[in-house]
Amino acid sequence: MATPTPLQAFSGVPKAPATEKQSIVDGEKMTGAQALVRALEDLGVKDVFGIPGGAILPVYNAINQHTKFRFVLTRHEQAAGHAAEGYAVATGKVGVCIVTSGPGATNVVTAIADANMDSIPMVVITGQVGVGAIGTDAFQEADIVGITYPVAKHSYLVTNAQDVPRVLAEAYYIAGSGRPGPVVVDLTKTAQNGQMYYSWPQRMILPGYSPTTKAHGHVLSDAAKLFSQSYRPVLYVGGGAVRSNAGKQVKELADLTGAPIVTTLPARGIVPDSDPKVLGMLGMHGTIAATGAVQRCDLLVAIGSRFSDRVTGRLDSFAPAARVIHIDIDPAEIGKNRQPDVPIVGDVAEVLDDLIPEIKRQQAIHSKPNLKPWWAQINEWREKYPTTYDEPQDAPVDGSLSPQWVVEQLSKNADPETIWVAGVGQHQMWASQLIDFEHPHSWISSGGLGTMGFGLPAAIGAKVGSQREFNGRKPVWLIDGDGSFQMTSEELATALLDHTPIKIAIINNSVYGMVRQWQTLFFDHHYSATSLNDGENRDDIVDVPDFVKLAEAYDCVGMRAFTKDEALEAIKKANAINDRPVLIDFRVWKDAMVWPMVPAGASNDEVAYRPGVRPLLSPAAQAKAAAGSTGNSVAAADAA
């Protein structure tokens, strides 16, 4: 029969006979389920997250007190996936989770899509009904290979027990090599219960899969020549550089060329914020200096970044005068959104290791371009438009704390080794803007997919990673919104019972903050379905839920802060507690906004530092924008 397409995989799988002839007899005899556990051990996996269920029970039956990896029981399959993501980012290793078929598998799809967008290495093992039941709408059957095909790096449907160790070896390698990503292993009960002969190591069968890591041809010399001709260069650094552990190389390149560093959201901390060449994040909520530098540069060096719409704004006006060098391990990203002048396919760290000596040779011949006027412009932006925020208005009604102030204090009072995790929303942007990031792998957040509910399970995974790789010396702080937190709050049970004493700061404005900001700016203050009623004010508290009582219900420590004194005291207490999770409910001003801001679909030149203040526009263009003639979204932001 013809090989089925991925979307036809289930209905197209031939039904296995009742007994299969076993031709391989070398190795230790065991079941496919036992082979899966053994393969994970032989791969060096130390921590696994998940939830059992009927179709994966043989695997869970093979997990016992002698198993060499730690198993963390989450309370939701999506959380198991996010925990594996947090673990992977914090440690640089492949995260692993095991869930059951049907709804268990479909629940983890969000985490798979999230990992795919952010290039996070993860192996997701799902249970599946027996081969004979595939395509019959059996109980808890779902075509997980077909469902995940568009959002996974690769997918396997395993029908034969003998294939289990090879598939696990391949899945683990694929997840962590090249451009990292999630790999799905859908394991039928037939394969789990079947007998096989186990041996290790396994020979992988991956025809056609050979990621390019070294730059080829004359692209390095071409790139070096562009540096020698550039008087306004910028290093635009993305999450791919973090996955490649290229922080050292990025800093060396910046020091060698004098180019400033701007980062995407996932790349915060790849070079310490204390380095004077780091301008911060660019794009929709980036700093004026970072966004301005990119818009005015003559050479844009994209390093492990993908020209996301949140970075570029209106694409045809992004860095309009720049020649582009694009370094990425994924050839599909080269030219996808912006055509580069010099495309370089390869691993970021390896490419930069080879590029830096080439630049030194060019500099020995042509000397360095004079970048003093460029840095004078950048420093002017820095001085005139620093990262600042407004204090709360109508404090007795809406709360007395500025959310930005809370984030600043969390950063100032934290251990320098802290791993920071964020949910999705305003608090995420404030965290990226205001925390001082001094180490790579110290920032974990959902970037490309923007998954609310990501924060708590990812923080648990990061804490497991800290315990495993750093002897627990790296504390984990989660900065979350009251809306984002409630999507996975049940994982407080996991945090307590699996001994992951994370610290949680809920920036509680009682609304879906980022949605409300857009409703204020672009929807004429029509606050449709954004009020959460989980904390309005001190005298007439509406607490559904009461976050302090919720924390206490899970035997965690709960605190609430309305004033700056209360907030500082709560932060101090939280930092001193290391035997259980701690949650602080910070009551903040609901109308605080994230600035700077580029309205969706607008040019980055129209970035607003504050309403009506557009530093990258000429005075005439600013007047035109204020009059609303450049678009409704721009006018709305100025009018707010």
Secondary structure as GFF3:
##gff-version 3
##sequence-region A 1 640
A	DSSP	three_ten_helix	6	8	.	.	.	ID=ss1
A	DSSP	alpha_helix	9	12	.	.	.	ID=ss2
A	DSSP	beta_strand	28	31	.	.	.	ID=ss3
A	DSSP	alpha_helix	32	42	.	.	.	ID=ss4
A	DSSP	beta_strand	47	50	.	.	.	ID=ss5
A	DSSP	three_ten_helix	54	56	.	.	.	ID=ss6
A	DSSP	alpha_helix	57	61	.	.	.	ID=ss7
A	DSSP	beta_strand	70	73	.	.	.	ID=ss8
A	DSSP	alpha_helix	77	91	.	.	.	ID=ss9
A	DSSP	beta_strand	95	99	.	.	.	ID=ss10
A	DSSP	alpha_helix	103	107	.	.	.	ID=ss11
A	DSSP	alpha_helix	109	117	.	.	.	ID=ss12
A	DSSP	beta_strand	122	128	.	.	.	ID=ss13
A	DSSP	three_ten_helix	131	133	.	.	.	ID=ss14
A	DSSP	alpha_helix	144	148	.	.	.	ID=ss15
A	DSSP	three_ten_helix	149	151	.	.	.	ID=ss16
A	DSSP	beta_strand	154	158	.	.	.	ID=ss17
A	DSSP	three_ten_helix	161	163	.	.	.	ID=ss18
A	DSSP	alpha_helix	164	176	.	.	.	ID=ss19
A	DSSP	beta_strand	182	188	.	.	.	ID=ss20
A	DSSP	alpha_helix	189	193	.	.	.	ID=ss21
A	DSSP	beta_strand	195	198	.	.	.	ID=ss22
A	DSSP	alpha_helix	219	228	.	.	.	ID=ss23
A	DSSP	beta_strand	233	237	.	.	.	ID=ss24
A	DSSP	alpha_helix	239	243	.	.	.	ID=ss25
A	DSSP	alpha_helix	247	257	.	.	.	ID=ss26
A	DSSP	beta_strand	261	263	.	.	.	ID=ss27
A	DSSP	three_ten_helix	265	267	.	.	.	ID=ss28
A	DSSP	beta_strand	278	281	.	.	.	ID=ss29
A	DSSP	alpha_helix	288	296	.	.	.	ID=ss30
A	DSSP	beta_strand	299	303	.	.	.	ID=ss31
A	DSSP	alpha_helix	309	312	.	.	.	ID=ss32
A	DSSP	three_ten_helix	315	317	.	.	.	ID=ss33
A	DSSP	beta_strand	323	328	.	.	.	ID=ss34
A	DSSP	three_ten_helix	331	333	.	.	.	ID=ss35
A	DSSP	beta_strand	342	345	.	.	.	ID=ss36
A	DSSP	alpha_helix	348	366	.	.	.	ID=ss37
A	DSSP	alpha_helix	372	384	.	.	.	ID=ss38
A	DSSP	alpha_helix	395	398	.	.	.	ID=ss39
A	DSSP	alpha_helix	403	412	.	.	.	ID=ss40
A	DSSP	beta_strand	419	422	.	.	.	ID=ss41
A	DSSP	alpha_helix	426	434	.	.	.	ID=ss42
A	DSSP	beta_strand	443	444	.	.	.	ID=ss43
A	DSSP	alpha_helix	455	469	.	.	.	ID=ss44
A	DSSP	beta_strand	476	481	.	.	.	ID=ss45
A	DSSP	alpha_helix	482	486	.	.	.	ID=ss46
A	DSSP	three_ten_helix	489	491	.	.	.	ID=ss47
A	DSSP	alpha_helix	492	497	.	.	.	ID=ss48
A	DSSP	beta_strand	503	508	.	.	.	ID=ss49
A	DSSP	alpha_helix	513	522	.	.	.	ID=ss50
A	DSSP	alpha_helix	547	553	.	.	.	ID=ss51
A	DSSP	beta_strand	557	561	.	.	.	ID=ss52
A	DSSP	alpha_helix	564	576	.	.	.	ID=ss53
A	DSSP	beta_strand	582	587	.	.	.	ID=ss54
A	DSSP	three_ten_helix	604	606	.	.	.	ID=ss55
A	DSSP	alpha_helix	619	626	.	.	.	ID=ss56
A	DSSP	alpha_helix	632	639	.	.	.	ID=ss57
###
